[in-house]
Amino acid sequence: MATSSAADIVKAVGGASNIESLTHCATRLRFQLRDASGVDPKTVEAIPGVMGAVPQAGERFQVVIGGGVQNVYNDIMALPEMAGGSSAPAPDDDIDSIKARERAKGVRGKVAWIDSLFEFLSDSFRPILGALLGASFFITFMALLATLGVIPDWNAPGVTLDPSWAFVNLMWQCIFVFLPLMVAYNATKKVGADPWVGFGIMAVLMLPGFLALGEGVEPTKFLGVEVTIVPIFGFPLTIFDYSSQVFPPLLMAAVIGPLYKLLRKLITANLQLIFVPFFAMLIMIPLTAFIIGPIGVYAGAALAEGLKAINQFSPFIFAIVIPLAYPFMVPLGLHWPINAVMLLNIQTLGYDFIQGPMGAWNFACFGATAGVLVLSLRHRDTQMRQTATGALAAGLLGGISEPSLYGIHLRFKRIYPRMLVGCFVGGLTIGIGSLILGLQDGVTTQAFVFTSLLTIPAFNPIGLYAIAIGLAFFTSMFLVIGSNFRTPEQQAEFEATRDAAEAAAAAEHVAPAVVEAAEPRAMDASEAAPAVVAVATATLAPEKAPVEVRAPLAGRVVPLSAVPDPVFAGGVMGPGVAIEPAGDTVFSPGAGVIAAAQPTGHAFGIVLDGGVELLIHVGIDTVNLKGEGFDVKVHNGDRVELGTPLVTFDRAVIEQAGYPLITPVIVLNADDFGEVVPGPEGDIAVGAPLLTVEPKPATD
């Protein structure tokens, strides 16, 4: 994404002064704004490189970018207006106004609280997603070698690997063993405490000496977790292996955040650097070791045991419920605790039974994206093609669903029901296959991996898993292709916008089109001169004199705001007026060249002599008639004069179909000129003055 697009994003969210803070996850920019009420998601989504926009409670706003989010974040932070830091108060903010604004946020109640919780969970994991993804590929590699018989079952208890392969095994274990430290750092940072203090508190529980405290004591099992209890100063200390645990560091961070704020209030500023970390560690290390850590382990174990019981009761039901639940859990952030359970399953059971059915959801999601990609190619939808291509690559190769989910699926509600069918088919396949093969736990994996094409070898049995995700993928894809992801109204609006954009683009290359159109004709001198002049005039820079646009229709002139279409009424395409036609023929509003004549007859792009680019859109949603009732008189590249007929339309056909006849006349390149001055509203005849396009004021 270019720096100009980064600047456009900052401008679209209200400017640098409206940004309190900016972070990013694997695919999204996360803005904490001072006032999000004025941010228009559609404006943000129109910026090149943006896949989607997600408003949230608590003045939060997310911009979906995809895999290149880090580069976009860097571009934004490098902007001059961001140099002062995104957390600096706006110039007109004083202490009282800041307090008032923060109090006002409380009105959002539970919604803001839930958003804060999910943001906390997400920000605790998002910085390490890259490391987790990288480690999952090492796991897949080891699983593939074990499947091919090159190495023994690398993750089975009691298996000893050759030192060379054992070293490769350490390449992924380094991430998952020390995952609690990474989560502790991120979560503590999120709550505003010193992240290294949080890291150190959790590190105490992972020291070899901590486990050594339980040596010589007979361990017991509780909720499937092996524990040892030893007395420390008369208090029972529960000893666990905290490797891969994520609930304890999350709970620790939730407590240290308020504690840090309290200590900063109680300790004078000059002594905070020394004594705030000291007292925080003095309080939190014993609290975490004796209370918070065990609670976190037992909470995770209880959740894992509950899901295990459901799976053992009926792997068939479990295989269907999980992929159907995930499309609703992921947007809410509820999948993060489940990810923690997967890690706990691997630690306690040696395998996980959730990721297999979850793969059905992921591939149904990616299949829906593939369907959107096919339709975007069919519909000449450049922006959606780019969005879908990036999202599909992130999904199939990385197992990341967020670009698909936030960039496409949540924006177009027709996708979700079709995607859920794919989820159901994939889950049903796993369920039936598990019954036939006698699999007590269904499809399993011995490691935490991202469900992508590259990680298929990590699942057992591979054949059943591959068939299930394949059916989920293609079911969603074909359902989306067969029914479209846009509603008929959305499709008509898109086509109108696309046609106007194509007309403007064609206008930029109008000279070659006119020359090519003129070449087959035998022209005498009297004809040649005007044709050459026409080409030259159409490609010159805008004239310094005003350009007068004449009425292409007889009827009644009304402002654009009267057009029953938000794209035209909002001036998105440009300034202009609209005409409620009295006749049935559209004429050229001046001398110029046809840049785009739609074969359906519903829209025309014209470049007038003088450089003004006009769009004449006959009726609203009339593209749906597919040319019925329209008799087009001109073609792309034709030279027209004032009053040349462009199209004749059958009013009865349009009115019977229920489409408004109101016809917008839009100046597409108004930025190249000065003011666009509409004539008087009311009745107008063909060829009467309609608009005056003033030249751009001269600059020194």
C-alpha positions in Angstrom: 0.0 0.0 0.0 1.3 3.4 -0.9 2.0 6.1 1.6 -0.9 8.1 0.0 -3.3 5.3 1.0 -1.9 5.3 4.5 -2.6 9.0 4.7 -6.1 8.3 3.3 -6.8 5.9 6.1 -5.7 8.4 8.7 -7.9 11.1 7.1 -10.9 8.7 6.9 -10.8 8.0 10.6 -10.8 11.7 11.5 -7.2 12.6 11.2 -4.2 12.1 13.5 -5.7 14.3 16.2 -8.7 11.8 16.4 -6.4 8.8 17.0 -5.7 8.0 20.6 -3.8 4.8 19.8 -3.1 2.5 17.0 -2.1 -1.2 17.1 -2.4 -4.1 14.6 -3.1 -7.8 14.6 -2.3 -10.4 12.0 -4.7 -8.7 9.4 -6.2 -5.6 10.9 -5.3 -2.1 12.0 -6.9 -1.4 15.4 -7.7 2.2 16.1 -8.7 3.6 19.4 -10.4 6.9 18.4 -11.4 9.9 20.4 -14.7 10.1 18.5 -15.7 7.3 16.1 -19.2 8.7 15.4 -18.1 10.6 12.2 -16.2 7.7 10.6 -17.9 6.3 7.5 -17.0 2.6 7.0 -17.8 2.8 3.3 -15.4 5.7 2.8 -12.7 3.6 4.5 -13.5 0.5 2.5 -13.2 2.5 -0.8 -9.5 3.1 -0.1 -7.2 1.0 -2.3 -5.8 -1.9 -0.3 -8.5 -1.9 2.4 -10.5 -5.1 2.6 -13.1 -4.0 5.1 -14.0 -1.7 8.0 -15.4 -2.9 11.4 -16.8 -0.3 13.8 -16.8 -1.3 17.4 -18.1 -0.1 20.7 -15.9 2.1 23.0 -14.8 4.4 20.1 -12.8 1.5 18.5 -12.5 1.1 14.8 -10.8 -1.7 12.9 -9.5 -1.6 9.3 -9.0 -5.0 7.6 -5.8 -5.0 5.5 -4.7 -8.6 5.2 -1.2 -10.0 5.3 0.5 -6.7 4.6 -0.9 -5.0 7.7 2.6 -4.5 9.2 3.7 -2.5 6.2 0.6 -0.3 6.3 1.0 0.2 10.0 4.6 1.3 9.4 3.5 3.7 6.6 0.9 5.2 8.9 3.3 5.7 11.8 5.8 7.2 9.4 3.4 10.0 8.4 4.5 13.5 9.6 1.1 14.1 11.3 1.7 10.9 13.4 5.1 12.0 14.6 3.8 13.4 17.8 2.5 10.0 18.8 -1.0 8.7 18.4 -1.8 8.9 22.1 -1.3 12.6 22.4 -4.4 14.6 23.2 -5.9 16.7 20.5 -4.9 20.4 20.7 -8.3 21.5 21.9 -8.5 18.9 24.7 -8.1 20.0 28.3 -8.3 17.7 31.3 -12.0 18.3 31.9 -13.0 17.5 28.3 -10.9 14.3 28.4 -12.6 13.2 31.7 -16.0 14.1 30.2 -15.3 12.0 27.1 -14.1 9.0 29.2 -17.3 9.2 31.4 -19.4 9.3 28.2 -17.9 6.0 27.1 -19.5 4.3 30.1 -22.9 4.8 28.6 -22.2 1.9 26.2 -22.5 -0.4 29.2 -22.0 -4.1 28.7 -21.2 -3.9 25.0 -18.1 -1.8 25.7 -17.1 -4.2 28.5 -17.4 -7.2 26.3 -15.4 -5.5 23.5 -12.7 -4.7 26.0 -12.5 -8.3 27.1 -12.2 -9.6 23.6 -9.7 -6.9 22.8 -7.6 -8.0 25.8 -7.7 -11.6 24.6 -6.9 -10.8 21.0 -4.0 -8.4 21.9 -2.6 -11.0 24.2 -2.1 -13.4 21.3 -1.9 -11.4 18.1 1.8 -10.4 18.4 2.8 -14.1 18.6 0.6 -15.3 15.7 3.5 -15.3 13.3 5.7 -17.4 15.7 2.8 -19.8 16.2 2.2 -20.1 12.5 5.9 -20.7 11.8 6.1 -23.3 14.5 3.0 -25.1 13.1 4.9 -25.6 9.8 7.7 -27.4 11.7 5.1 -29.6 13.3 3.5 -30.3 9.9 6.9 -31.2 8.5 7.6 -33.7 11.4 4.1 -35.2 11.0 4.7 -35.7 7.3 8.0 -37.4 7.9 6.3 -39.7 10.5 3.5 -40.5 8.1 6.1 -41.4 5.4 8.0 -43.6 7.9 11.1 -41.5 7.8 11.0 -41.0 11.5 9.1 -42.7 14.4 5.9 -41.2 15.9 7.7 -38.0 17.0 5.2 -36.9 19.6 4.3 -40.2 21.2 5.2 -40.8 24.9 8.5 -42.6 25.4 9.7 -42.1 21.8 13.4 -41.1 21.5 14.4 -39.3 18.3 17.8 -39.2 16.6 19.6 -36.1 17.9 19.3 -34.5 14.4 15.5 -34.9 14.3 15.3 -34.1 18.0 16.9 -30.7 17.2 14.3 -30.1 14.5 11.6 -30.9 17.1 13.0 -28.2 19.4 12.3 -25.6 16.7 8.6 -25.7 17.4 8.8 -26.7 21.1 10.6 -23.4 21.9 7.4 -21.5 21.0 4.9 -23.7 22.8 6.9 -24.5 25.9 7.5 -20.8 26.6 4.1 -19.6 25.3 3.0 -18.6 28.9 5.9 -16.1 29.0 4.9 -14.6 25.6 1.3 -14.3 26.6 2.2 -12.8 30.0 4.3 -10.1 28.3 1.5 -9.1 25.8 -1.3 -9.3 28.3 0.6 -7.3 30.9 1.4 -4.7 28.3 -2.2 -4.5 27.3 -3.4 -3.7 30.8 -0.9 -0.8 31.2 1.6 -2.5 33.5 5.3 -3.1 32.9 5.3 -6.1 30.5 8.7 -7.3 31.7 7.4 -7.5 35.3 4.5 -9.7 34.0 7.0 -11.8 32.1 9.2 -12.2 35.2 6.2 -13.2 37.4 5.2 -15.9 35.1 8.9 -17.0 34.6 9.0 -17.9 38.3 6.5 -20.7 37.7 8.4 -22.0 34.7 11.8 -22.3 36.4 13.2 -25.8 36.7 13.7 -25.0 40.4 9.9 -24.5 40.8 9.2 -28.0 39.5 12.0 -29.3 41.7 10.1 -28.1 44.8 7.7 -31.1 44.3 10.4 -33.7 44.0 10.0 -36.6 46.4 6.2 -35.9 46.8 3.7 -38.3 45.3 1.8 -36.5 42.5 -2.0 -36.7 42.2 -4.4 -36.1 39.3 -7.2 -33.6 39.3 -9.4 -32.8 36.2 -6.8 -34.8 34.2 -3.9 -32.6 35.3 -1.0 -34.1 37.3 -0.3 -31.9 40.4 1.9 -32.0 43.4 1.2 -30.1 46.6 4.0 -29.0 49.0 3.9 -26.8 52.1 5.6 -23.4 51.8 5.7 -21.4 55.0 2.8 -23.5 56.1 0.7 -22.7 53.0 -0.1 -25.4 50.4 1.7 -24.7 47.0 0.4 -26.5 44.0 3.1 -27.5 41.6 2.2 -27.8 37.9 4.1 -28.0 34.6 3.0 -24.6 33.3 4.4 -25.2 29.8 1.9 -24.1 27.1 -0.6 -22.8 29.7 -2.3 -19.6 28.7 -5.1 -19.1 31.3 -2.7 -18.4 34.2 -0.8 -15.6 32.5 -4.1 -14.0 31.3 -5.5 -14.1 34.9 -2.3 -12.8 36.3 -2.3 -9.8 33.9 -6.0 -9.1 34.7 -4.9 -8.6 38.4 -1.6 -6.8 37.9 -3.2 -4.1 35.8 -5.4 -2.7 38.6 -2.6 -3.3 41.1 -0.1 -1.2 39.0 -2.6 1.7 38.9 -3.1 1.5 42.6 0.7 1.5 43.3 1.2 4.5 41.0 -1.4 6.4 43.0 0.2 5.5 46.4 3.9 5.9 45.5 5.3 9.3 44.7 6.4 9.8 41.1 10.1 10.1 42.0 10.1 6.6 43.5 7.8 4.8 41.1 10.6 3.4 38.9 12.0 1.4 41.8 9.2 0.6 44.1 6.2 0.0 41.8 7.9 -3.0 40.1 9.2 -4.2 43.5 5.9 -4.2 45.3 4.1 -5.6 42.2 6.5 -8.5 42.2 6.3 -8.9 45.9 2.5 -9.2 45.8 2.0 -11.0 42.5 4.6 -13.7 42.5 3.2 -15.5 45.6 -0.4 -14.6 44.6 0.2 -16.1 41.1 2.0 -19.2 42.5 -0.4 -20.0 45.3 -3.8 -18.9 43.9 -4.0 -17.4 40.3 -1.9 -20.1 38.6 -3.8 -23.0 40.0 -7.1 -21.3 39.3 -6.0 -20.8 35.7 -4.9 -24.3 35.2 -8.0 -25.8 36.8 -10.3 -23.5 34.8 -8.7 -24.5 31.6 -8.7 -28.2 32.6 -12.4 -28.0 33.5 -13.3 -26.4 30.1 -11.2 -29.1 28.4 -12.8 -31.9 30.3 -16.3 -30.5 29.4 -15.5 -30.5 25.7 -13.8 -33.9 26.0 -17.0 -35.3 27.7 -19.2 -34.0 24.9 -16.8 -35.4 22.3 -16.7 -38.8 23.9 -20.5 -38.9 24.4 -21.0 -38.3 20.7 -18.1 -37.6 18.3 -20.7 -37.4 15.6 -22.5 -34.4 17.2 -19.3 -32.8 18.3 -17.9 -32.9 14.7 -21.0 -31.0 13.5 -21.4 -28.5 16.3 -17.8 -27.2 16.3 -17.7 -26.0 12.6 -21.2 -24.6 13.0 -20.3 -22.7 16.1 -17.0 -21.2 14.9 -18.4 -18.7 12.4 -20.2 -17.0 15.3 -17.4 -17.4 17.8 -14.5 -16.0 15.8 -16.1 -12.5 15.2 -16.8 -12.3 19.0 -13.3 -13.4 19.9 -14.6 -16.5 21.7 -12.2 -18.7 19.8 -9.2 -17.6 21.9 -10.2 -19.6 25.0 -10.8 -22.6 22.8 -7.3 -22.2 21.3 -6.0 -22.4 24.9 -8.0 -25.6 25.4 -6.4 -27.1 22.3 -3.0 -26.5 23.8 -4.1 -28.0 27.1 -5.4 -31.1 25.4 -2.1 -31.7 23.7 -0.3 -31.2 27.0 -2.5 -33.5 29.0 -3.9 -36.0 26.4 -1.1 -36.0 23.9 -3.6 -35.0 21.1 -6.4 -32.6 20.3 -9.8 -33.4 19.0 -11.1 -29.8 18.3 -8.9 -28.7 15.4 -10.1 -31.4 13.0 -13.8 -30.3 13.1 -12.5 -26.7 13.2 -10.8 -27.3 9.8 -14.3 -27.9 8.3 -15.2 -24.3 9.3 -12.0 -22.8 8.0 -12.2 -24.5 4.6 -15.9 -23.6 4.3 -14.9 -20.0 5.0 -12.1 -20.2 2.3 -14.5 -21.9 -0.1 -16.9 -19.0 0.2 -14.1 -16.7 -0.5 -13.1 -18.7 -3.6 -16.7 -18.3 -4.8 -16.5 -14.6 -4.3 -13.3 -14.5 -6.3 -14.9 -16.3 -9.2 -17.8 -13.9 -9.2 -15.6 -10.9 -9.0 -13.8 -12.1 -12.1 -17.1 -12.6 -13.8 -18.4 -9.2 -12.8 -15.2 -7.2 -13.5 -15.0 -6.2 -9.9 -11.4 -5.2 -9.5 -11.4 -4.3 -5.9 -13.2 -7.4 -4.7 -11.0 -9.5 -6.9 -7.9 -8.1 -5.1 -9.6 -8.6 -1.7 -10.7 -12.1 -2.4 -7.3 -13.1 -3.8 -5.4 -11.9 -0.8 -7.9 -13.4 1.6 -7.9 -16.8 -0.2 -4.1 -16.9 -0.2 -4.0 -16.1 3.6 -6.5 -18.9 4.2 -5.2 -21.7 2.1 -1.6 -21.2 2.8 -1.7 -19.7 6.3 -5.0 -21.0 7.8 -6.0 -17.4 8.7 -9.7 -16.7 8.3 -9.8 -13.0 9.4 -9.2 -11.5 5.9 -12.1 -13.6 4.5 -14.3 -13.0 7.5 -13.9 -9.2 8.0 -13.0 -8.3 4.4 -15.9 -10.1 2.8 -18.2 -12.4 4.7 -19.4 -10.0 7.4 -20.0 -7.3 4.8 -22.3 -9.4 2.6 -24.9 -11.3 4.7 -25.9 -13.6 1.8 -22.6 -15.5 2.3 -23.1 -16.7 5.8 -26.0 -19.1 5.2 -24.2 -20.7 2.3 -20.9 -20.9 4.3 -22.8 -22.6 7.1 -24.0 -25.3 4.7 -20.3 -26.0 3.9 -19.5 -26.1 7.6 -22.3 -28.6 8.1 -21.3 -30.8 5.2 -17.6 -30.9 6.4 -18.6 -31.6 10.0 -21.1 -34.3 8.9 -18.4 -36.0 6.8 -16.1 -36.1 9.9 -18.9 -37.4 12.0 -20.0 -40.2 9.7 -16.4 -41.1 8.9 -15.6 -41.4 12.6 -18.5 -43.8 13.1 -17.5 -45.9 10.1 -13.9 -46.1 11.2 -14.6 -46.5 14.9 -12.7 -43.3 15.9 -13.5 -42.6 19.5 -12.2 -39.0 19.3 -12.8 -38.3 15.7 -10.1 -36.5 13.6 -7.2 -35.6 15.9 -3.8 -34.0 15.8 -0.8 -34.2 18.1 0.1 -30.5 17.8 -1.4 -27.1 17.6 -1.4 -26.1 13.9 -3.2 -23.6 11.7 -5.7 -25.5 9.5 -4.4 -24.8 6.0 -3.5 -26.8 2.9 0.1 -27.1 4.2 -0.9 -28.6 7.6 -3.1 -31.4 6.3 -0.4 -34.1 7.1 -0.7 -33.2 10.8 -4.1 -34.7 11.1 -5.1 -38.3 11.6 -6.6 -39.9 9.7 -5.4 -37.8 6.8 -7.8 -39.2 4.2 -11.0 -38.5 6.2 -9.8 -35.0 7.1 -8.9 -34.2 3.5 -12.2 -35.4 2.2 -14.1 -33.4 4.9 -12.4 -30.1 4.3 -12.6 -30.6 0.5 -16.3 -31.1 0.7 -16.7 -28.1 3.0 -14.7 -25.9 0.6 -16.4 -26.8 -2.6 -19.9 -26.8 -1.1 -19.5 -23.2 0.1 -17.8 -22.2 -3.1 -20.5 -23.5 -5.5 -23.4 -22.2 -3.3 -21.9 -18.7 -3.4 -21.3 -18.8 -7.1 -24.8 -20.1 -7.8 -26.6 -17.4 -5.7 -24.2 -14.4 -5.8 -22.9 -12.8 -2.6 -24.7 -9.5 -3.3 -28.4 -8.9 -3.1 -30.0 -7.8 -6.4 -30.1 -4.3 -5.1 -26.4 -4.4 -4.1 -25.5 -5.9 -7.5 -27.4 -3.2 -9.4 -25.7 -0.5 -7.3 -22.3 -2.0 -7.9 -22.8 -2.3 -11.6 -23.9 1.3 -11.8 -20.7 2.4 -9.9 -18.6 0.1 -12.0 -20.0 1.3 -15.3 -19.4 4.9 -14.3 -15.8 4.1 -13.3 -15.2 2.3 -16.6 -16.6 5.3 -18.5 -14.2 7.6 -16.7 -11.3 5.2 -17.4 -12.3 4.9 -21.0 -12.4 8.7 -21.3 -8.7 8.8 -20.5 -7.9 6.8 -23.6 -10.6 8.3 -25.9 -8.2 9.7 -28.5 -6.9 6.3 -29.7 -10.5 5.1 -29.8 -11.6 8.0 -32.0 -8.7 7.6 -34.4 -9.3 3.8 -34.7 -13.0 4.5 -35.3 -12.2 7.0 -38.0 -9.6 5.0 -39.9 -12.0 2.7 -41.8 -13.8 5.7 -43.3 -12.8 7.4 -46.5 -12.8 11.1 -45.4 -12.4 14.1 -47.6 -10.7 17.3 -46.4 -13.8 18.9 -45.1 -14.4 15.9 -42.8 -10.8 15.3 -41.8 -10.2 18.7 -40.2 -13.1 18.5 -37.8 -12.2 14.9 -36.8 -8.6 15.8 -36.0 -9.7 18.9 -34.1 -12.2 16.6 -32.2 -9.4 14.2 -31.1 -7.1 17.1 -30.1 -9.8 18.9 -28.2 -11.0 15.8 -26.3 -7.5 15.1 -25.0 -6.4 18.6 -24.1 -6.3 19.7 -20.5 -9.6 21.4 -19.3 -10.3 24.8 -21.0 -9.8 28.0 -19.2 -13.3 29.2 -20.3 -16.5 27.8 -18.6 -18.0 24.7 -20.2 -21.7 24.7 -20.6 -23.5 21.4 -20.4 -26.9 21.3 -22.1 -29.9 19.3 -21.1 -29.9 15.8 -22.7 -33.6 15.3 -21.9 -36.8 17.2 -21.7 -38.4 17.1 -18.3 -38.0 18.6 -14.8 -34.7 19.4 -13.2 -34.2 18.3 -9.6 -31.2 18.2 -7.3 -29.1 15.0 -7.0 -30.4 14.6 -3.4 -33.8 13.6 -4.9 -32.3 10.6 -6.6 -33.4 7.4 -4.8 -29.9 5.9 -4.9 -27.3 6.7 -2.2 -24.4 6.6 -4.6 -25.8 9.4 -6.8 -27.7 11.2 -4.0 -24.6 11.4 -1.9 -22.5 12.9 -4.7 -20.1 9.9 -4.5 -19.7 9.9 -8.3 -19.4 13.7 -8.5 -21.6 16.8 -8.7 -24.5 17.3 -11.0 -28.2 17.4 -11.3 -31.0 14.9 -12.2 -33.8 15.1 -14.7 -37.3 13.5 -14.4 -37.8 12.9 -18.1 -40.9 13.9 -20.1 -39.8 12.3 -23.3 -38.2 9.0 -24.4 -34.9 10.0 -26.0 -31.6 11.0 -24.6 -29.5 13.5 -26.7 -25.9 14.5 -26.5 -25.5 17.5 -24.1 -22.7 19.0 -26.2 -20.0 18.3 -28.8 -17.6 15.6 -27.8 -16.7 11.9 -27.9 -18.5 8.8 -26.6 -16.2 7.3 -24.1 -18.5 4.5 -23.0 -21.8 3.4 -24.4 -23.2 0.6 -22.4 -24.9 -2.1 -24.7 -27.7 -2.2 -22.1 -28.4 1.5 -22.9 -28.7 2.5 -19.3 -25.5 4.6 -19.0 -23.3 6.7 -21.2 -19.9 8.3 -20.6 -19.1 11.4 -22.8 -16.0 13.6 -22.9 -17.1 17.0 -24.1 -14.9 19.4 -26.0 -13.1 21.2 -23.3 -12.4 18.0 -21.2 -15.5 17.7 -19.1 -16.3 14.0 -18.5 -20.0 13.4 -18.1 -22.0 10.4 -17.0 -25.7 10.1 -18.0 -27.4 7.3 -16.2 -30.9 6.6 -17.6 -33.1 5.6 -14.7 -32.1 3.8 -11.5 -31.4 0.1 -11.4 -32.3 -0.1 -15.1 -29.2 -2.2 -15.7 -31.4 -5.1 -14.4 -33.4 -4.9 -17.6 -30.4 -6.1 -19.5 -31.1 -3.8 -22.5 -34.9 -4.5 -22.8 -36.7 -1.3 -23.8 -33.5 0.5 -24.9 -32.4 1.3 -28.5 -28.8 2.5 -28.4 -27.9 4.9 -31.2 -24.1 5.3 -30.6 -21.0 3.3 -29.9 -17.7 3.8 -28.0 -15.5 6.3 -29.8 -18.2 7.9 -31.8 -18.0 11.7 -32.4 -21.3 13.4 -31.3 -22.6 16.9 -31.5 -25.1 18.8 -29.4 -28.4 17.1 -30.0 -27.1 13.8 -31.4 -29.5 11.0 -30.2 -27.8 8.6 -27.8 -30.6 6.2 -26.9 -34.4 5.8 -27.1 -36.1 4.1 -24.2 -39.5 2.6 -23.7 -41.0 4.3 -20.7 -43.7 1.6 -20.2 -41.1 -1.2 -20.0 -39.1 0.7 -17.3 -42.2 1.8 -15.3 -43.7 -1.7 -15.5 -40.5 -3.1 -14.0 -40.8 -0.7 -11.1 -37.6 1.3 -11.8 -37.5 5.1 -11.4 -36.9 7.0 -14.7 -35.1 9.8 -13.0 -31.8 10.4 -14.8 -28.7 11.7 -13.1 -26.2 13.8 -15.1 -22.9 13.8 -13.3 -19.5 15.6 -13.8 -17.0 12.8 -13.2 -13.8 14.8 -13.2 -15.0 17.8 -11.2 -11.7 17.9 -9.4 -10.0 19.1 -12.7 -12.3 22.1 -12.7 -13.6 24.8 -10.5 -17.2 25.1 -9.4 -20.0 23.1 -11.0 -23.0 25.5 -11.1 -26.4 23.9 -11.8 -29.0 25.9 -13.6 -32.5 26.6 -12.2 -34.6 23.7 -11.1 -38.0 23.0 -12.8 -39.1 22.3 -16.4 -36.4 22.2 -19.0 -36.3 21.6 -22.8 -33.7 19.5 -24.7 -30.6 21.6 -25.3 -31.4 24.2 -22.7 -28.5 25.2 -20.3 -28.3 22.6 -17.5 -24.9 23.0 -15.9 -22.0 25.4 -16.1 -18.5 23.9 -15.3 -16.2 26.8 -14.3 -12.5 26.6 -14.9 -10.1 25.9 -12.0 -8.9 29.2 -10.6 -5.4 30.1 -11.7 -2.6 29.5 -9.1 0.5 31.5 -8.8 
